[in-house]
Amino acid sequence: VTGVLALVLKRRASMQADLKAALKVVGVVFALRGVGVGLGLAWVVSRGLSAIAFVGGFFGVYFALQWIEVSYVMAASKDTAGGDE
């Protein structure tokens, strides 16, 4: 869910070609993911399920989507700099 939210927010920020907005989205989504992993981990542990599997799955998706998110920030950075810098 946080990955989809991140992509939507990053797309919106990149359409504005505003580097500050893109970096703000990175911070907001990072905080949401921190809360999400904490709540998810608490839920998994309370059910007696594997915390390692949850954390591995959560961050496996996180790292894959992080590459996409970084590309949005890089695109916004290039647009703000005025080209190929």
RAKA-V574401 format. One record per run of one state. SS is the DSSP state (@ for helix, = for strand, . for the rest). FROM is the first residue (numbers start at 1). LEN is the number of residues. If there is no record, write none. Layout:
BEGIN
ss->SS from->FROM len->LEN
ss->SS from->FROM len->LEN
END
This chain:
BEGIN
ss->. from->1 len->1
ss->@ from->2 len->14
ss->. from->16 len->3
ss->@ from->19 len->28
ss->. from->47 len->4
ss->@ from->51 len->31
ss->. from->82 len->4
END
